[in-house]
Amino acid sequence: MLQSQLFIKTTKEFSKEEISKSAQLLIKAGFIDKLGAGIYTFLPLGFKVLDKIEKIISEEMENISGQKILMPGLIPKGNWGTTGRWENFDALFKLKGKGNFEYGLGATHEEVVVPLAKKYISSYRDLPFAVFQIQNKFRDELRTKSGILRTREFLMKDLYSFHSSEKDLDYYYEKAKRAYIKIFKKVKIADKTYLTLALGGTFSKFSHEFQTIASIGEDTIYICPKCKVALNEELVEKTAKCWKCGQILSRKEKSIEVGNIFKLGDKYAQPFDLRFTDKDGKKKLVIMGCYGIGLPRLMGTIVEVFHDDKGIIWPESVAPFKFHLIQIENNQKVKKAAQKIYQTLQKEKQEVIYDDRQDKTVGEKFADCDLIGIPYRLVISEKTLKNDCFEIKERDKAKTKLVKVQKISQIFND
């Protein structure tokens, strides 16, 4: 990618409307654009990050036998009425179509996936199975003050598992926990993310959240130093003890919920009469689990964790590019060397953005590079070419080193 051809440009000032560091930086660096409160466009750089997050999540869901589908976002009123949520789901967007047909925009998808599963489940032999999607959700949120951490439209991964027994659900639930931990390791926030016990709401007595420590977080958790798990503040009112070892919890932190998992039981099987025939020929309700991750929220959380006073510091696994190549002078010698490096990287299938802009100073190029936050900065100039070299620097380190142009393969084979 030539930076001179990049669709969007960076800005010099932070957005005064945004209070979260992630929103300020993502807007300033040209990753997202705000259309309205809680409504954002993901620009080319932002969409690249989102796409990488989606691939990581999809891979881990498929590793636990999740089959990817895509359900509609336009859901008939009757489906919501079956579960009683047409009237009591406050965040549901409702609309009326031609012929007085009414719909709810997909805030969640139990009302679609359960009647879908009913068409294919008849026997215990059809169970267990799990399906997931990554699709836009719509929720009429009252508070949309934290950029992409809480929005009215957002991309979400929701996986639903279907089981013949609570025991089988418990087994799969543990697999899902491990899959989530792998996801957060891949995006490099695992050391700040805690498996957190929370109230289960209408689903079950308890649920589990994955909470990442961040000062902008809307949640408060209490962390066990021994077990590395946490308790949501709503449960601390009942007990301030660790749910694993019983130790008193004293460490209190603000956090962002980056994922959640629920044991739904037969809550949604009942209204849709989702049943299977067991080995003895008896009809039983299907048992379900639900597992969610909001992709933009995860993206925003990564920025909350990885940034400094100059800009974003993307982990390599989700960065829009691996290398940011900067050409200092515009003379033919430097330009030819820069193009050679760029072409070599492209030939080797390395992700690179090449700052070929001729209307920017060296200081502006370096400032944009730090702001955008690509993992490796490569600089080519008359000074480096005196030694037939280019300079390489990691975004989160001050140290630079020179590498011979003809040995460029070293930087992506190490």
N, C-alpha and C positions, 0 to 999 in steps of 0.2 A: 504494500500500500504506500503510495506517495502522499506525504502529508499535505502537499500543496493541493491535492485533489480530494482531501477528506471533506465530506459533506458539511460538517459543523466545525466551528472554531471555538477555541477556548475564550474565556472572558477574563477581564482583569479584576473584577470585583465579585465578592460573594453575594448571593441572593439574600436580601434583608428579610425576605418572607420566611426563610427556612431557619429553624433553630437547631436541627441536628447537623453534626459535622459531615455525616455521609451525604446528606442532601446538598449542602453547600458545596462540597468538593465535587460531587458528581455533576452538578449543574455547571460549575465553573470550568471543569475539565471537559465538558461537552459530551458526557455520557448519557444524560437524560435532559428532557425539556418539560417544563411544567405547563400543562394546558389549563388546569383548574385545580381547585383544592382536592387533593387525593387522586389526581389524574395525571399520568406522566407518559410521555413518549420516550421509548428507548432508542437512542440514536445509534449510528453504526458501531461505535466503540462499546456502548452499553449493551447493545444486542449481542455482540461477540461474547461478552462476559456472561450474560444470561444464557446464551447457547451452551457455553462450557459447563455452567452449573447444571443445566438440564441434562447434559450427557452424563455427568457424574452421577446424578440422582437416578437416571434411567438405568444405568449399568447396575447399580446396587439393588434396585427394585427387581430387575430381571434375574439377578443372582439369587434372590429369594423366591424365584418362580412367579414373579409378577408378570402378567401379560398386559401389554400396553394397548389401550383403546382410546377412543375420543368420543365423549358423550356430548349431547347438545347443551348449549347454554340457555336456550329458551325452553322453559319447562311448564307444561300446562297446569292451570290452577288446580285441576282435579287431583294431581299427584301430591301437591302440597296439602290439599284438603284431607287426603287419606291419612297423613301423619299429624294433622292438626296444626301444621306450621304456617298455613296461609294467614291465619289470624294472629298467631303468637310469635312469629319470627320478626322482630322489630327491624332488623337490618335488611329485610327482603325488598328488593326493587320490584314493583308490580307495574304491569302495563296491559293495555287493552288493544287488541288487534281488530281487524275488520270482522264483521259478523258477531261482535260482542264477545269474542273469545278472549279470555284473560290468561296471562302468563306471569310467572315469576322468573327473573333472571337468576341463573345458577349461582347461589351463594355457597352451596354445598350440593352434593350429588347423591345422597341416599335415596331421594325420591325418584331417581332415574335408574341407579344401579340395581336396586332391589327388584323392581318389576322386570328389569332386564334379566337378572339372574333367575327369576321365577320361570322364564321361558325355557331354561336349559337344565334346571335342577329337578330331578324326580326321585332319584335313588341315592343311597349312601355312596354308591360307586361314583357319583358325580362330584363328590367332595373329598378333600378340600381343594380350593383353588383361590387365586387372587388376581384381581385386575387393577390396573392403575391408569391414570391419565395425567397429562400436564396441560392445563387449560385455564383460560381466564375465568376468574370468579368476580362477582359483583356484590358488594355489600354497602349499604347506606350508612356508613360510619359517621358518627357525630364528630369525632375528633380525628383530624387528619393533619396533625401538626409536625410529624416527624419524617417528612419526605416519603421515601419508598418503604419505610418501616411500617406504615399504616396507611393504606389507600382505599379508595372506593372501587377500583378495578385492579386486579392483580393476578399474576400467573401462579398457579398452585399445582403441586403434585398431591393427588389424593389416591391412596391405594385402599382397596376394600378386600378383606379376606373372608371367606365363607367356610364354615366348619360344621361337622356333625356333633361335636361335643365341646364342652368347656376345656377339657384336657387338651384337645387338639388346638384350640385357640391359644391356650397358654404356651404351647410349644412354638407356634408360629410367632406369637407376640415377642418372645425372647429373640427369635431370629431377626425380627424387625428392629428391635433395639440395637442389635449388633450391626445391622446394616446402616442404621442412622449414625452410629459412632464412626463407621468407616467413611461415610459421606463427610462428616465434620473433620475427620483427619485429613481427607483429601483436599479440603478447602482451607486447612491449616488453622481452624479455630477450636480444635478438640481440647486443647489445654486450658481454654477459657470457658468451655461448655460443660454443663453439669446435668446429668440425669436427675430430674426434679419430680418429686411426688407432689401431685396436686389433686384437688377435688375433681371428681368425675362428672359433675353436673348432672344432667338427666340420663347419662349413659350408664355409669357405674359409680361405685363409691369413690374410687380413685382412678386417676389417669396419670400418665407420665408426660412431662414436658422436657424439652432440651433447651436449657436456658444459658445464654452467653453473657458473661459479665460485660457491661457497658454502662457508662454514666448516664446515657440518654434513655436507658431502658425504662419501660413502664411498669415492669414487675420488680418485686423484691424477693430475694431468696435467702435462705439460711443454709450455709454450707458446712458439711461434716469434713474436717481435715483428715480424718482417718479413712473414710470410705470413698471420698471424692464424689459424693452424691449430695443432693440438696433437697430442701423442703420449701414449697411455695409459702409465702407469708400468710395466705388464707388458712393454711393448716397449722401454722405456728400458734394461732389463737387457741388451738385445741391441745397441741403438744409441741414443745420445742426440742424434742429428741429426734435423733437420726433414726430413720425407718429401717436401717440395716443393723446398726450396732447399739443403738440406744443412748449414744453419747449426747450430752447437752450441746445444742448448736448456738454458737455465739458470733460467728462471722456472718455479717449481713452485707449483701451486695445488691446494687441495682442491676437488672438484666433484661435481655431481649429474648423472647420466646422464638426460637428458630425452627422448632418442630414439635409435634405432639402425636401421641398414640393413645387410642382409646379401645377398650373392650366394650363394644356395643351390645354384646349379648344378643337377645332376641327383640330388642327395642323396635327395630324397623322391620324385622321379619313378621312380627305380630300384625301390624295394620295391613300389610300386603299379603298376609297368609302364606308366607314363604316357607314351605315345608318339604321334607324329603321322607322317603320310606326307608326305615332302618333294616338291619339284617333279619329282624323278627317280623317284618311286615307292618310295623307300627309307624304311624305318621308323627313326625317330630318337627319342631321349629328349627330352622337353620340358625346357627350362632355366627355372629359377625365381629370383625375388628376393623378399625379405621385408623389410617396413618397419614398425617399431612405435613407438608413442608411448603411454605410460601417462598418462591424463588426470588422475587425482588427484595423481600425482607432479608433473606439470607445474603443477598448481594450487598444490601445496605449495612448489614451487621459486619461483613468482612471489612468494609471501609471504616466502620467505627473502630474496629480492632487494629487495622493496618493503615495508619497514616501518620504524618508528622506535620510540622509547620509549613512544609513546602508543598504537600499534596498527598496523593494516594500512594500506597506501597502494595501493589497487587501480588498475592501469591502466584507463583508461576502456573499453577494448575488452572487458574481462572482468568489470568491476564489476557487482554485482547490480543496482545502480541508478546513474543518473548524478547525481541530485540528492538531497540529504538536507535536507529542509525542517524547520526547528525553530521552533516557536511558543514564545515566552518567557512572556508573561503569559497568564492564562486569561480576561481580560475580553472582552466581546463584540466590541469594536472590533478587537482583535488577532486574535481567533479568526476573525472575518469576513474580514479581510485575508488571513490564512493560508489559509483555505479557497478564497478566490478564486485565489490563486497556485497552489494544489494542483490545482484544477479546470482552470486554464489549461494547466498542464503536462500534465495527463492528456489534455486535448482535443488538444494538439499531439503526442500520442504520445511524450512524454518520460517516461523511467523515473524515478520519484520515490518516495521513502519519506518519509512525513510524520509527524514526531514530535509527535503530539497528546496524549501522555500527561500526565495532570494530577497524578499522584502522584510526579513526579520533579522535582528541583531543576534550576536552570539548569546548575549544575556537572555533575550526573549526565547531563543530556542532551548536553552538549558532550563529556564523557568517552566516552560511548557512540558518539557520532558519530565521534570520532577513532579509537576502537577498531575500529569496523566498516569505516571506511576508504573511504567513498563519495567520488568525485572532487571534487564541489562541495557545499559547505555553504551553505544559504540560511537566514538568520535574520530573523524578523519580530518586532518588539517595539514598545512604545509609543514608545521612543526613535527607532527608525527611521521610524515612521509620522509623527513630527512633520514630517518632510520628504517624506512620502508615498513612502517608500522601503523597500526591504529590503536586507539586507547579504549579499554573496556572497564566499566565500573558497574557494580551492583547497586540497585536503587537504594537499598537500606544500609550501604556501607560508604565510608568516605574514601577508602583506598582505591587507587586506580592502577592499572598495569598496562604495559604495551605488549602487543602481539603482532608478530610479523604478518603482513597481508597474505603472503603465500601459505601461512599456517592457520588460516581462519577456521579450518575444520576442527581445530583443537577446542574452540569455544562451545561447540555443540556436541562434541564427542566425549567431553569430560564427564 
